[in-house]
Amino acid sequence: MSMKPLCVKLSVQPSRGLVDEKFTVLVQNLLPGFQLTVHALHQCEDGHSWEAFAHYTTDATGTVNVSQDPSLDGTYSGVEPMGLLWSLRPVPGSKSGLRMRKMNVQTPMVVTISVYQGHQMEGFLDRVSLASVVVERWYMAPGVRRVPITDGKLTATLFLPSGAGPFPGLLDLWGRGGKLVEYRAALLASHGIASMALDYLTPQITKETGKMVDNDYFETAYRVLEQHPQILGSRIAMLGLSFGTSVTLRMAVYSQDVKLSCAVCISGSHVQPIGGSVEQILAYFNRNADKTRFDENNQVIWRDLLLPIPTDPSLKVDMGGLQCPLLLVVGEDDQNWPAHECAMDMKEMMERAGNSHLLTVLSYKNAGHLIEPPFMPFARASTFKTVTNPPTKVMALWGGELVAHSRAQEDAWRKMLVFLRENLYGGMKHGASFSNL
């Protein structure tokens, strides 16, 4: 069947939006029963290309609505409004172990959505599309300000929401990969929460001195938020993923200076030597290195390093001493860390202590370790560079299953935003800025 390219109408709305915002893909002006492939292509900042595609058949009006019609095959199947994003995968021939992460949040993630005749599985770049649309996905909403922080020898970036404020604040900690990772903090600022991304494993001060940071570093970051003229110093949260959870929990329970309104911990653990430094906590994890396993693809499984969960109270954070609301987000197929087992142990500890009313647990079957903002492509395994000296590069198995993990990311993000709003905005006096919510 021959089709003139100009006959086909392809629209994506909104064509410019936040990365956690859904879009609608509509293909029109085709014959009824026409077979087509909708294709998404994105080139990352590292030069690697990712694609997703799905097969559709037009209805009696010659239309396909991706939000309502089922994909028959491709990188996803069934009715999946955002499948063209969360099922993105490296194009054939790419190197193994890739993980998509936005480095420069001041530029958008650019995705080209195209329509091809027939049900195609490969060779898209060699084919002529019937229609194409370029879509921009942003982490920073219009008006969000990116402010590099140099106070207190911190390696950090503060993202301030649009408007005068004052806004609640949040300290955002990633895991053992180190580096300054900004995209989650930028997206949270786009939702009205002033958020600071903090590099605490590979900051400039560590590069200069050769020494890992201690509690003072995190307390300094907290004070920068607390004292900022556009931030409500009495309404500050911490968010940690993976090893960032270890820091978040110890600061929430033991720090005399850090007074949190709430905390969110994703895919982490409370197991650590109490009173230990960051370096000592990492050393404690590594002392069980002989428990490291490898799957049939030689991918590293680290979850056993903390199992069984210790019964010695000196080897885990005293969750009974927690005084602020806590949200735990865990994947039950996490192959990197025993996050689900740790969550259950924390729940037991808080039930015994009488403060379990502060705890909310979101546990997702068949979700893995890297529970990211919604619609981000799934990585069951990827290359990981440790912060040990010397650094080593491994293929880490994170776990999870494509559809279940993608569902978990969407659900957890939505519920986390509700949790943060309730605990950071709840009871605020009239006149505070909610314009970005």
N, C-alpha and C positions, 0 to 999 in steps of 0.2 A: 504494500500500500504506500503510495507516495503522498507526502504531506509537505505543503509549503510552510517554511519556518514562520512566516509572518502571520499565518492563520492562528497560531497557538497563542493564547494569552496566559502568562504565568505571573502570579502576584504573590508576594510574601509580605504579610502585615503583622506587626510593624517591621519595616525593613531596617530600622535602627532602634535598638533597645538594649536593656540590661541583659547580661548573660543568664540571669535566672528568670527572665520573662519569656512566656510562651509566644510563639508566632503561629500564624495560619498560612499554610501553603495551598494555593488554589490554582488548578490547571483547567482552562476553559477553551471553548471553541474547537473541540475535536468531535469526531464521529462517535456515536454510541458504540460501546464494546471495544474501543480502541485500546490496545495494549501499549503501555508506556513505562519508562523507568524514570523515577525522580532521583537525582544524584546531588550530593553535597560534596564540595571540595574546599579544603582549607590548607594553606601553607603556613606552618609555624615559623616563629622567629628564628629557629635553628635551621631553617631551610627544608625540613622534612614535610612531606605532603600527607594529608589524611583524607580519607573519603568514606562516605556512607551512601547506600543506595537502596531503593525499594521498588518493587514491581506493583503496578496498579492497572486496573481496567476501568475505563470511563463508564459512567452510568448512562441512563437513557437520554440525558441532556448533553452528553459529551463532556462531562465534568469529573474531575477528581478533587476531593477535599481531603488533604492528608490528615486533618484533625478528626475526620469522621469515617473515612473509608479504610478498609483493611489492606495492608501490604500483603501480597501473596508470597513474596520471597525477597531475598536480599540480605542486608546486614541486620535487618529486623523483620518481623512479620506481625500481622494483626494491626489493630488500630493503635497507633503510637504517634500522637501529635508532635513529639520532639525527638522521635527516633533518628531523624537525620542528623542530630547533634550527638546524642549520647552513644550512638553506635558507630561514630567515626572511628576508623582504624587506619593504621599506616598503609599507604598504597602498596601494591605488590612490588617486591624487590627492595623494600626498605630494610634497614638493619633491625635486628631484634632488640627488644628491651626498651622501646621508646615509651615515653610518658608525656602527654601534652600538659604544659604548664605555661601560663602567660607571664612573661618577664617584664614587659613594658606596659603597665596598666594605663598609660596615657594615650595609647593607641588602641583601636578596636581589634577584636577578633573578626577577621573578614572571611565570610563564607560565600562561595558561589553556588547557588542552587540552579540546577539545569534539568531540562526535560529531554529525554531521548526516545526515539521511536522503538517500540518492541521491548521485550523483557531481556535486558542486557545484564551480563555479569562481570564484564571486564572490558578493557580497551577503551575506556571513556574518552581519554585524551586524543584518541585517533578518530573519534566520531564527531560528526557535526550535530550539535544540539538543535532541538526545535525552538527552544527559548531558554534564556538565562537571566537570573537576577542576582545582584550582589547585595549581601546582607551584612550589616555591622552589629556586632555584639560587644557591649561595653561593660567593664567593671566599674568605671567611674561615671556616675550620672552627671548631667550638666550642673555646673556649680560646685561640685566636690573639689576640694583643694588638697593637693599633695604637698606635704611640708617635711622635708628631711630634718631629722633631729640630730643636733650635735651636742646638746647639753649632757653633762655627766658622763662623757666618754661613751655614750650609747651609739650603737649602729642600729638606727631605727628610722621609720617613716610614719608620720602621723597623717591620717586622712580625716579632714573636717567636712561634715555635711554642708550642703548649700544653706545659706542663711546666716543670721547673726548668732543663733544659739541663745542660751547655753545648751549644750547637748550632753547626754550621758557619755561615758567613756568606756573603752574596752582595750585590753592588752592582749594581742594575738600572738600565740607561740606555736610554731611548727615543730617538727620532730628532729630526729638525729641526722638528717641530711644537712643541717646548717643552712647558711646563706640567708639573705634578706628576701623573704617571700611576701609579696605585697598584695596579691590579687584578692584574697579573702577579706583583708582589712578594707581595701578599696570598695568592695561590694557592700560590706556592712555600713560603711559611711554613706553609701548611696541609699541606704535604708534608715538614715537618721542617727547612727551611732558613731561618734568620733572614735576611730580605731587606730591603734598603733601597732604596726608590724615590727617585731623585734628579732634581730639576729643575736642569739646568745651563745651559740656554739662556735661560730666563725667570725665574731665581730672584730673590728679594727684593733681594739685593745688587746685581744688575745693574740692577734697577729704580731703586735708590737712587743708584748711581754712574754709570749709563749705560755701564759697561764690562763686557765679557764676561769670564767667569771664565777662570783659567789652570790650570796643572797642580796648583797648591796646593789648589785647590778639591776636586779628585778625591782627592788624597792625604789631605786632611782627612777626607773621607767614609770613606776606607779606614781611617784611624786610629780613627774613631768605632766602626766595626765591630770592629777589632782589639782595642780597649781595653774593649769592653763586657763586663761580668762574666758575661753569659750566652752569650757567643760565643767560640768557639775561635779565637783570634787567628792560629793557624798554618794554619787551614783556611778560606780565603776565596776566593771566585770572583768574576768579573765577567761580566755578561750584557749584551750590547748589541744593539739592533736598528737597522738603517739607519745614521744618523750616529753612534749610540751605539757601533757597531762601530769606527768610526774612533778614538774615544777609548779603547775597550777595548784595541785592539791596540797603540796607542802607549804606554799605561800598562803593559801586560804586558811589552813589549820594552824600553822605555827608562827607566821610573821606577826610581830607586834605593830608594824607600821602599815601593812596592807590590810585595808578593811573593805572587803568586797561586798557588793550588793547581790551578786550571784556569780556562778562559775559554770562553764560548759567544758566537758572533757570528752573528746572523741577518740575512740580506739586506743585507750591507754590503761595505765595501771597505778595502783596505790602502793605497790611493792617497792620498797627502797629502804636503805639503812637510815633510820631516823637521825637527824643531825648531820648527815653526810653532805658533802659539797656536790656540785654537779659532776665533778671529776670522779668522786667516790661512788656516786650512784651509777655512773657508766661502768666503773670498774666492777661494781657488784653484779651488774648484769653480765659482764663479760667473764666473770669467774666460772660461769656455767657454760662456757663456750663449747664444751664437749657434748652438750645436749643439742647442738646445732644439727639439723637434719637437711637432707637434700632429696628433692623429688626425682622422678624418672628423667626430667629435663635438666637436672643439675641446678635447679633453682633453690635458693636458700630458704629454709623454714626456721624461724627463730622463736616461735611461740613457746617452745618447751623450756626456754632459759629461765622462766619464772614459775615453772610448775614443778611440784605442786605448790599452791599458794601457801606461803609460810604461816604457821600458827604463832610464831614468836612475835609478840607485839612490837619489838624493837626493829622489826624488818618490814613494817608497813605503816603508812600514815594512819594516825588515830582518827578514823572517820567519825567517831563519837564526839570529837571536839569541833567538828564543823558547825559553823553558826550561820551560814548563808545558803540559799537555795542552790542545788546542784543538779545539772542535767548531764546524764551519762548517755553517750551514743555509741553503740557497739554493733559490730557485725559478727554473727555467729559462725561465719566461715573465715574469720581472721586467721591467716596463717603466719602472720608476723609477730603478733602479741596475743596473749591469752586474755583479750579484753572482756569477753563475755564472762569468763570465770571470775575475773577480777571484779566486774560489776556485781555479780552475785555475792561475792564475799563482802564488798563494801555495803551492799544492802543489808546483809546479815549483821554486820558490825553496827550499822546505824539503827537497825531494829532493836538490838540489844541495848544500845545507848539511849534510845528514846527520841532520836532526832530524825527518824526515817521520813517524817512529814516534809523534810526539806529536799528529799530525793525524788527525781524523776528519771526512769530508765527507759530508753528507746533501744530495743534489741531487735535486730533484723536478720531473719533466716536467709542464708545464702548470700549475705553481704560480706565483703572483705574488709581490709584494713583502711584503705584510702577512701574514706567517706568524705567527698568533696562537695562544693556547691553544686546545685542541680544542673543536669544536662552536660556535665563534663564527661568526656570519653572515659570509658572503663579501662583500667589497666590491672589485669589479674597478676601480672608480674612485670617488673621493669628493672633496668640497670640502676643500681644504688651505690653511691660512693660514701663510705664511712668517714667519720671525722677523726678516726684514730690516727696515730702517728707511727708509721706512715699510713696515709689513706689507702684503703683497698676498695676495689670495684667488684661488685658481685651482682648476680641476677637474683633479686629478692622476689619471693613469692608472697603476694599480698592477700590472695584469696578472693573469693566472691564469684558470682555468676552474673553474666552481663545484664540480663533483664532485672533480676532481683536486686542487684547492687544499684542499678540506675534508679529503680523505684525507691530504694532506701535513701539515696542522695536527695531526691526531690522531697520526700516526706520529712526527713530529718531537718533539712534546711528550713522548710516551712514552720515546723514545730519549734525549731531553735529560735527563729525570729519572734515567734509568739512568746516564748519563754523570756527572751531578752527584753522585749517590750513590757511584759507584765512586771518584771523585776527591776527594770531600769527607769521606766516611765510611770509605773503605777503610783497613784496618789500625788502626782506633780500638780502644783498650783497652776491656775489659769494664767496663760501668758507665755508658758514655755513653748518652744518651737517644735511642732509636730509636722511641719509642712512636707517633710520628706517621707512620711509614713503613709 
